[in-house]
Amino acid sequence: MNFIYKTATQQDIDILVTTRIKVLRAANKLADQVDMSEVAAQSRDYYEKALKDGSHTAILVYDKDQIIGCLLYTSPSPRDRT
């Protein structure tokens, strides 16, 4: 297998938001009918700001042209003391 690793940019925000919603639905066992539009909007706002200022890095993992994973790094919050 030849996976392709790509650092996410502003052009990848739709992929990041869609992937986040899928993960949240699966992790919280949410039905497709649960409205996630507010979470999607807040996630979009976060990614736009954080990718621009470098406080968030996402590595998208592709198998050919299909995304199969996303590795995330977020700078520590000021609340984090460690």
N, C-alpha and C positions, 0 to 999 in steps of 0.2 A: 504494500500500500504506500502510495506517495501522497501524504497529506500536505496541504498547503496552509501555512500559517501567515496571517495578514493582520497587522496592527490596524484596528478600527480607526476610521476618520469620520469627519462630519458626514460624509457621503454614506456611511454605514449605520446611521442612527435608526433608520427604519428596521434594519435587521436586529439591532440591539434591543429595540423596544419590543418587537414581535417575539424575540427569543425570551426576553424577561417575562412577558405575559404568559407564554407557554410554560415556563418554569414555575411561576407562581401558581398557575392553575393546577399543575401536576403536584407540586409540593403541598398545596393546601386542599387538594381534592375538590376543586371548584368546577362546577358544571359550566358548559359553554354559555349558558344563559346568564351567568353572573356578569353584570356590567363592570368591565375593567377600563372603561374610557378615561376615568379620572386618574387611575394608576398609569395608564399609557401616556396621558398628557404630562403628568408630573415626571415620569421617567424620561420623556422626550426633553423636557426643560433641563433636567439634571444632566443628561448626556450632552446636550448642546453646550452647556456651560463647562462641564468637567472635562470633556475632550478638548475644548478650546484652551482651558487654563492648565491642562496637564495633570489635574488631580485624579484622573481616572484613565486607566489604560485597559483596553480590551483587545485580546488576541482572538481573532476568528479562525476557526479550524475548518478547512474544506477538504472533502474527498471529491476530487474533480470539481464540479460546479455546485455541489450540495454542501451546505453548512452542516457540520456534524458536532460542533462544540464551540464553546466560547470560554476562554480563560480570562479572568478579571483581576485587576489590581486597582484598589482605591487607596489614595493616600490616607494615612491615619487621621482620624478626626481630632480636633483639639480636645475633645472629651477623653480620648484615649491617653492614659498616663504611662503606658508601657512602650 
